[in-house]
């Protein structure tokens, strides 16, 4: 009897193994980036169960990119339910909307932007906002989740306040009732509260703790963390922590913590709010920081990973993987994130066009 049971168990294991080998790879995540070419295109890549990246489609936005660096973070954004993907067309001054079907994209709308050169987009609830580098402005839309259409929010156009401010990123806070913008040239952090109609209400401005504030990401307790390129000074890059209050005012929590690298430009935080990573483009590195409960920052590793001129970062929803977009070798690299911030290389795909911008995961 025992021998029969053992034989049956061995047969089940063998059949299960054969069935597993016969099954196609189950895709775990899809990464999307934007070509920013004159014929602008969203490019998709999947990480499969074997830990390999594979091309997963190319989708024309119907608009135009610039073919040159935008100096931005946030060229792509998902709706909160991940059923729609939004993309900027910096060369044609409009926004494209894609419906997502099994990680494949269908273009459903393209909406004009009254501003010039949109470089970053953000989504919360049924509202979408962009920041425009060409005329230093923001503009908003109402989003219809049934049709995928964007409708301009009348009277939502606002100037940032300074000409040639070189905005890098716009983002809603976690509650979706305020906006934050970084200005690289004027060295300011700007915030707007929104009224019940979703229109910008009161504007607040705070001098950045470090020069050239660039990318940022929200953590817990209304804290957000900003990378500071410090004008590209050698090994001079820093990161600072801020709090956004309910009235839209800004408070510095921890200022100019050294990265010990050159030009920290892009920044991402883990979903649990305990780690932050910066992409240090000229230094060809990614740095890792810990985040304390009160927003205090501590450098864990100045060179947690080596990357060839990284130009954006994204972190998986479970906080276990970091993706890096690198224009130096036109690649997407994937890393496993340890609890202590250490990064372990998983895979790399080297088929991106020059000038690709933006990086989001689904």
N, C-alpha and C positions, 0 to 999 in steps of 0.2 A: 504493500500500500504506500509506504513511504517513497519507494522508488518511483511509483507511478505519479505521485504528487510532484516529485522533483523533476521528472521528465516533462510533465505538463507545464510546470513553471518555466523550465528552460525553453520550451517551445513558445510560450507566450512572450518571453523576453526576446527571442529571436525574431518572431513575427512583428513585434513592436518596433524593433530596430530596423527591419526591412521597410516597414510602413513609414517610419520617420525619414529614412533615406529617400523614399519615393516622393515625399511631400516637398513642394517648393518652399524656399526660404520665406519665413514670416517677417515682413518688414516691421521694424520697431519704430523708426522715426523718419520723417522726411524733412530735409533742410531746403529752404528756399533762399535764393539770392537774386539780385537784379543786375542785368548786364550793363545798364546805363549807356548802352550803345545808341547811335542815331535811330536805329530801329529797336526800340526798347523791348526787353524780353525778361520774363521771370523764368529762372532755371531751377529745376527741382532735382534733388539727389536723395536717395534712400539709404539708410543704414539697416542692413539686414541682420538676421539672427546670428549669422556667422561673423558679424562685426566688420563687414565690408561696405564701402560706399559705392553706389551704382547710380548712373544717370537715370532720372525718372520723368523726363519731359521738359519741353521748352514751350513757353506760352507768351505770345506777343501781347503787349499791353495796348497796342493801337496808338501809342504815343511815342515820344522821342526822349532819349537821354541826351546827355551832353558829350559823352565820350571822354570826359575828363573827371578828375577827382572832385567830389562835392564837399569834402571836409565835413562830413555829416555822420550822425548815428540815427538810425530809425527810418530807413528808406522804405521798409515794408512793415506792415502791422496786420495782425489778425483781429477779427471781431471776437468778442468775449467767448462766444460758443465755438470758435474756430471754424465756422461754416463759410466765412468769407475772408479773403485776403485783399489788402489794399496796397497799392504801389504808386509811388510818385513818378511823374514824367517831367524831369527837371528841364528838358529841352523844349517841351511843348506846353508847359504851364498847365498841366491837368493831372487828374488822379484817375487811376484805373481800379475797377472792382472785379474780383474773380469769385465765383462760387466754387467751393471745394467739394468734389465728389471722390471719395476713396483716395484722397490726396492728389487727385488730378484736378486741373483748374479749367473753369469755363468763364470767359470774359462776359460780364453781364452789364457793365456800365462804364462810362468814361465821363468825368465831370470837369468842367473848366474851373481853373483857379484864377481869381482876379489879381492875385499877387504874382510876383515874378520869381521864377526858379525855386519851386518847392524842393526842399531838401530832406524834410523829416515829417512823419505822419504819426498820429496817435489816435486811439479809438477807446471809447468808454460808453457803455450802454448803447444809445442810438445816436451818439455824436461822434464826429470825426473832425479833427483839426490838423492843419498843416502849418509849418513855418516856412517862410519864403526868404531866401538869402538875397534875391535880386532887388527887393525893395524893403527889406527889414520889416516884415509884417507877418501876422497870423490870419488865418481864415478858417471858418467852420462850416460843417454840413450836418444835416440831419440824415440819418441812415435808415432806410426801410429794410428790415430783416427779411421780409417776405419776397420782395422783388429784387433786392440787392441794389436798388437805386440810391444815389446820393442827391440830396436837395440842398442848395445853398441856404445857409442861415443868413437872412437879411440882417444887416448891421453888425455882422460878426467880424468884419475886417478891422484890424487894429494895427497900428504901427507900434514897433517895439520901443521906439523912443530915440534911438541913435541911428544915424545914417552909417552905412558900411560897418554894421555891428558884427557881421559874419556869424549869424546864428548857426549852431551845430545840431541842436536837437530840441524837439518839443515832446512833452509827455504829460498825460493826465496823472494825477496822483492816484493812489489805490482806490479811493472812493469815487473818482470820476467827477469831482465837483470843482476842480482847480487845475490849472495848467502851469507848467514850469518850462522855461526856455533858457538855454545857455548861449551866451554871446562871446565868441572867441576874441574878437577884436576890441570890443569895448570893456571886456573883462567884468561882465556883470551876469548875475543870475536874476531873471525876471519871472514873476508869477502873476497870474490872472485868476481871480475868483470868477465863477460863472453864476449868473442869475437863474431863476426858474425856467427861463426860456432857452437856457444854454448859451447865452451871450456873455462875452467878457464884461465883467463889471469893474471891480477895483483892481488896479495894477500896483504891484510892489516891485521894488528893485533893490538889490543888495550887491555891493562890490564883492567880486569873487575873492576868496582867501588867497588863491594863487592865480597867476596870469594864464591866459588862454584856456579858460574852462571849456571842456569839450563834451564828451559823452557822460551820461549819468544813468543811474538806476535807483528805483525806490526799494527800500528794505521794509522793516517793520516800524510801527509806531510813528508813521509820517516822516521817517528819516529817508534822506536820499544822499547818494554818494557821487561825487563829481571828479572825473579825471582832469588834471591840469597839466597841459603840455609845457607850461612855463616858457613859451616862446622858443621851444626847441633847445634850450640850454643843455649842454652835455651833462648827463646824469642828474639833471635838475628837476625832473618830473615829480609831481606830488598828487595826492588825493585828499579831498576834504569832505567832511560830513556836515549836513544841514538838516534842519527840521522845517517842515512846512506847517504852519499853524492854521487853524480853522478859518481865520480871517484873511488868509492868503499871505500873511507876513512870513518872512524868512529869518531863521536863526542859525548862526554858525555853531556847530557842536564840536568839531575837531578839525583843526586847520593845518593844511599843507604838510601832511605826513609824507615823508620822503619815500619814493619808489626806488631810488638808487638806479634809475634807468633814464633814458632820454625820450621825451615826448610821449607820455601816457595820454592816449587819445580816446580809446574806447573802453567802456566799463560795463561789467555785468555782475549781478549778485545772484546767489543761490536762493531758491524759494523759501528756505527757512531763515533767511536773513543773517546767516552767520559767516558767510564768506563773500569776498568780492575779488574780481580779477580785472586787471587792466591789460590792454594791448598796447605795447610800447613800440611804435612802428620803426623808427630809425635804429632802435636797439635790437630789433628782431627778437623780441621776447614777450612773454606773458608773466606778469607778477601776480602774486596771491596775497590777500590780506584777510585777517580775521576782523569781525565786527562785534563789538561789545554791545551789551543791552542798551547803553546810553549813546550808542553811535560812535564810540571810540574805535579808532582804526589801529591795527598793528600789522606791520609788514611781516609776512611769514617767509616768503621767498621772492627775491627780486627777479630771479630767472626760474620760475616754476616750470617753464617750457620754452624751448627754442622754436621760433617761428620766423619765416622769411618775410619781414615787413607785414605784420598782421594789421588788418584794417577793419575788423569787427569781431564781436564775440556773441555767442548765444549759449544758454544753459537749458538742458532738458527739464521738463516739468517735475521730474522726480529728483532733480538736483545731482544726478550721478554722472552726467557727461557734460563736458564743455566743448563747444564747436568754435573753431577759429577760421575766419576768412583771411587769406593772406594773398596780397597782390604781388608780393615779391616773386613767388613761383606759381601764382594763379591757382591756388589750392584751397580745399577745405580740410582741416585737420580735426580729428576727434580725439578727446582725452577722457579718461576715467578720473573722476574727482574723488580724492580721499577725504576723510573727515578732517584731516589736518591741513587741507588745502593743497596737498601734493597732487601733481598731475602725471598720469601714466598714458603714453601714446597708445591709441587703439588702431587707428587707420588713417589713411590720407587719400584724397582724390585730387588729381592734378589736371583738370580739364576746363578750368574756368577761363572766360575771356578777360583780357586786361581791362581794368576800370570797373570791375564788378563792385556793387555796393549793397549794403544791407544784408542781414542774416536773421532768419526766424525759423522756428522749429514747430512741427506738428506731429 
